[in-house]
Amino acid sequence: MKIAYSWLKDYIQLDKTPEEICDILTQTGLEVGGLEEVETVKGGLEGLVIGEVLTCEEHSNSDHLSVTTVNIGTSEALPIVCGAPNVAAGQKVVVATVGTTLYDGDQEFKIKKSKIRGEVSMGMICAEDEIGLGTDHDGIMVLDENAKVGTQAKDFFNIESDWVIEIDLTPNRIDGASLIGVARDLAAFLSKTKKTTYTKPSVNDFKVDNHNLEIPVEVGTPEACPRYAGVTISGVEIKESPEWLQNRLKMIGLAPINNVVDITNYVLFETGQPLHAFDADQITGGKVVVKTLVAGTKFTTLDEEVRELHEDDLMICNTEEAMCIGGVFGGIKSGVKETTRNIFLESACFDPVYIRKTARRHGLNTDASFRFERGVDPNNTIYVLKRAAMLIKEIAGGSISSEIVDIYPEPIEDFKVEVSYVNITRLIGKELGAEMIKNILTSLEIKIDAETETGLSLSVPPYRVDVKREADVIEEILRIYGYNNVEIPTQVNASLQTAEKPSPDGVKNLVAEMLTTQGFNEIWSNSLTKAAHYEGLKDFKEEQTVMILNPLSADLNGMRQTLLFGGLEAIAYNANRQSKNLKMYEFGNCYFYKGTQLKDQPANNYWEENHLGLFITGNKEQENWTTKEEEASFYGLKSYAEKILKRLGLLNHTIQVDESESELFSDGLSYSYNNKVVLELGIVAGSHLKKFDVDAPVYYADFNWDNVFQLHKKHQILFNELPKFPAVRRDLALLIDKKVQFNQIKELAYKSERQILRDVDLFDVYEGKGVPEGKKSYAVSFILRDDNKTLNDKQIDKSMKRLIMAFERELGAGLR
């Protein structure tokens, strides 16, 4: 929200500079996002002067240019070439001298001495749109003949300069969304050292002139509109606003429209209460009805867009149709136009939830909806209505032609809050004293209903929508007292702790967040399991199960050795409830026992391992109009698992990949480093699925997290300069035995070419016609790059020959 410094001074006497005001506002919770000196016209018309055209002749080399001499009050007249059709001798004009900068939005144009088709031009005679004083570009701007030559244009046009403060309002501080609200906070802050008050414009002179235009109001949805008020003004004249009003709006970035609309905007920023002016002659049936309409009703808003209404959109209607989306946006028919003569002026309090939902549904974010959806002051409704009506009568003429209609069936009460001195001291960290506390509260218009030795009973006005609890009141006291005024303790007690690096929990959370963003859900399975799951297994022997001495049941009589069975239980549970497309992960401990279990067995016969399990089953993605149904696959699981290794810096050519021999899988891979298994993944064997009545294929990855973490601890992040020389790609189609795995090709490539090989990738596999039985074709890409120079064909060919020879020698490969 933007406020002008000079405008703010209408409501409070200030001897502070704009910079000091910004500092105070930030301290009180109205954080200032910017301070800028602004003119009512960009550039302030610097360098422009009033001149008189002395001579005007046709340009000898052009049929549309004129050669003029212009007196700007200096000793010599300026020669200026002008292209405007209406330029003539004797005119008083605005002249941009050499060196002047003109602005067109964000674009700048500097006037220079030039030659135009052979004629010297020492300036520019300006049209009103070229200097920001209007939109007309049909010709130059011709001034009154009494305009004094040599007068600075900024003085002639009364260009004003002011400091504009931009406040970054937080959602809870809607009470500060007006100049009066800002003045109220400033007065409270300044009153700590010197009694300071703010003033609101008086409406004591408001009076009804006649009853010629009575318009009744009916509120059909009081839950959405707690208070609705209106008054009529007849005989107004719609025209441009006076200069002072236009300048006020321009300063804060609003474009003037007409006097009535400008007044509603002016009062909105002055008081924080949105208003709406209706053309009273367009109110069919002479009655205003506040209600909701049937879902699907079409309504055309001021931007000429036809919108389809929701059943909860609050509408301001006449007896036949809607006129306005209440609190959000006006309709195209009921707005104030040049032909408007009679006005119905609305001031209301709408329910924030209704307004917020309507604004979001229709994608409308207006100054009115911004305030209504955060909560306006219901007790300010009539004051603002009177203020605006008096301004309209003063500026646009007319008569107030009805009594004020005020529908307020259930007045909103003040918030009642109890606050204790002990809690104030405890939360602030400093004892302020009862008098200081009471002075701050009263300066914020919080009433003290009762006082005891221990605390206060308060009534908080409803416009403070964020002050409903004791803690809220204490925050109000502190922000006015000043956070900076609470001394830092001379002694701070703390216990210093050192954390393991890298943090085990930090690495887990990193991977967990990574999986969650890829559509996985985390599960927690019971560490207690059925020991019978391990009967007949070789990798997870039954005698290695840590047994429970006093089990609750036969299903919970041992500790798990793998995360797989808990995950299969979860899959079966979900599948039985029609949730078959699953991606799950679990971090958990697995437990093992060495030797025969005895009650007095030493502790080192037991050990734990931390594991991470990934489970995928069903379809790869939920079917929708952009995604075809596709079943999950082994390669999908492999991709997810390898992304984790890559994220931890472990997926490189030092990791050994072999076929898994685990009995958990019908087919699988094993990833290891220095003979320590890091990861095993594959298709869960059908015998295990059968135990849990799971019909669909399940793909499972098991990370030995202890080994992963230990290896990750050794990982170092190295930074290199970005490559200065280009990389080269070469492809080979290799005919190899079916038993040969791509990883063997990859490892052999890195061993054979250590200098310039940067990456190896498999992009196609083919078996079929043209390929001998027992063989397969691998299409492999190789990325080559020398970090010191650009590779030439000779180097590239030499490296590729070396690779081909290695593949032929070690793997029996041939080229297709």
C-alpha positions, 0 to 999 in steps of 0.5 A: 500500500502506498501513502503520500507524506503530505497527505498523511500530514492532513491527519497528524501533525508531524515534525519527522522527516519521511525517513524517520517516519519510515523507521517508526512505521517499521518498528510498529509492525507496518514494515516499509518496503520503499520510499520514493520522491514522486511527482504528479508527472514523471520527471516533474517537467524539468527542462520544459518552458513556456514559449511563443511561436514567433514564425512558422514556415513550411519546410522546403524538403517536406510537405508535413514539417514546419520550420519555426522560431520560438521565444522561450525568454532567452536572448535568442529565439530557438529554431525548432522543426515541428511536425504537428499540423496545428502549429502556427505563429503567435501560439503559446506552447510548451517547449522541451529544450536541448538536454531535457528528458521526456518519459513515455512509461518506462521509456526515456527520450532525451532532446538533442540538437539535430538537423531534420532534412537540412534544418537545425532544430534546437528543441521540441514543441510538445503535445500533451501526451509527450509530457504526461499531461494527457493522452491527446496526440492530434497536435501540439499543446496550445496554451492560453494567450496570457501564459507568460513566456519563459515560465518553467512548465512545472510552475505553470502546471503546478506540478507537485512533488511528494515523498511516497511511502510503500508499506508491505502490509501483512495479512493481520494488519489490515487496520493499517491499510489507510492513512488514518490507520497509519496516523493512529499508529504514529500517534500511539508511538509518538505519545510515549514522549509527547502527547500526540493525537490524530484527527479524522475529517469531521462529518458533523455538517452532514445533513439530508437536503430532501427526500426526493430519492429514497431507495430502500434496501433488503439484505437477504443474506445477513451472514454474508453481509453483517452491515449494509448502509446507503444514501442517495445524492441527486443532481450531481455533475460528472466531470474531471476531479479538481487538481488537488484530488487528481494529484493525491491519487496520482501520487499513490499510483491511481489514475483519475477517472471522474469526480465521483469515482475519484472520491470513492477511491480517495475515501477508501485510502483515507479510511480503509473502507471501500465504497461503491457508487451506483447510477441510481437511475439504473436501479430497476424497481428503485430497490437494492437487494443484497443476496446470492443468485442461482449457480451458473447465472451470467453476469457482466462486470466492468471489464466487459467479461461475462462471468458465471456466478457461484451460488455463494457469490454475494451480489448487490441486485435491483429487483430484476438483475445483479448490479455488482459482485458485492465487495469485489467488482462492479457491473457494467450497467450500474457504474457511474458514467458521464450521463449519471445524474443521481447516485446511490452510495453504498458503504458495507461490511461483508463477511471476509470468507465470502469475499475471499472465496468469490475473489479467488473463484473469479480471479479478481483482486481489487483494492476493495476485495483486498480489504474486505477479505481481511476484515473492515471496521463495521463501526466505521460504515456510517462515518465513511458514508457521510464523509464521501457523501459530503465530498461528492456534494462539495465537488460534484454538486447535487443534494443528499436526497434520502435518509441513511439506510443502515441495516445492522441487525446484530451489532458486532461487539468488541473483543473481550480480553483479560491481560495480566501484568505478570504475563506482560513482563514475562513475554516482553522480558521487561517490566514496563509499569502499569501507567505505560501499559495503560497509556499504550492501550488507550492510545490504540483505542483499546478500552480499559473496562476494569483494573485490578492489582494483577491485570486489566479487563479490555475491550478491543474494537472490532477493526483489530481483527488480529487482537483477540487473545492476551498474547495479541494484546501483549504484542500490541504493547510491545510493538508500540513500546518498541522492540529496540527498547527491550535491553539485551541481557548482559548474560546469556546461558546456553549449552553448546553441542556439537553435531555429527557432520554430515548429520544422519537425520539431515541426510535422511530428511533430504532423501525423504523429501526427495522421495515425497516430491516424486510421489512416494508416501512414507510408511511406518511398519511395526518392528515386531513381526511374525517369526514364521515369515523367515522359515526356510529362508537362507538369507534371513535365517529363522534362527537369526530372528530376535525372539520376544520372550513374552510375545503378545501374539504369534503374529508379533513374536519376533523382530524383523530382519527386513523391511519387505514383509511390513511393506507387503502387509501395507500393500495388501491392506491398500489393495483390499481397499481399492488403492492399488497404485502405490509408491511407498518408502520406509526408514527403519531398523532391522534386527539380527541375532548371532548364535543360539538365543539364551537369556544370559547371552552377551549384548554383542550377539545382537546387532541392528542395521538401518535400512531404507525400503522403496516399494512400487506396485500398480500403475506408474501414474494415476490415469488421466486425460494427459497420461495413459495407463502404464504399469510400474516396472523394474526400470522405474524402480531402478531409476528412483533408487539410482537417483538417491545414490546420485544425490548422495554422490555415490553413483559413479564407476566405483560402484560395482553392479552385479546380478542379485542373488537374494532370495527376495527377488526373482530378478534383481541387481546388487550395488556394492562398494569394496564388497559391502552391499549398498543397495539391492533391488528387483522384482519381489519373488512370487512366493513372498507375494503369495504369503500376503495375498498380493496379486500384482507385481511388486518392485522393491529396493533395499538400501543398507542405510548404514553402508550408504551413510558411511560411504556418503561421509567419505564423499567430497564435493569438488568444484571445477571451472565450467568447461571452456572447450566443447564436448564431442559425442560418438555412438557405437552399435555393439553386437555382444553376448546376451550375458554381457551387462551394460555396466561391464561396458561402462566400467571397461570404457572408463578403464580404457580411456581415462583422459577425455572420456566424460560420460557413457550412456545406453540409448537403445537395445535391440534383439531380433531380426538381423541379430544372431541368436544368443546376441544382442545389440547395444547402442552406446553413446560416448561423451569426449572432452579435453579440458585444456583444448578443443579435440580434433578428429585425430584424437577422437578417432584414436580414443574410439579405436582404443575403446573398440579394441577393448570391447572386442578383446575383453567382451568379445564385442563386434560392431554392427 
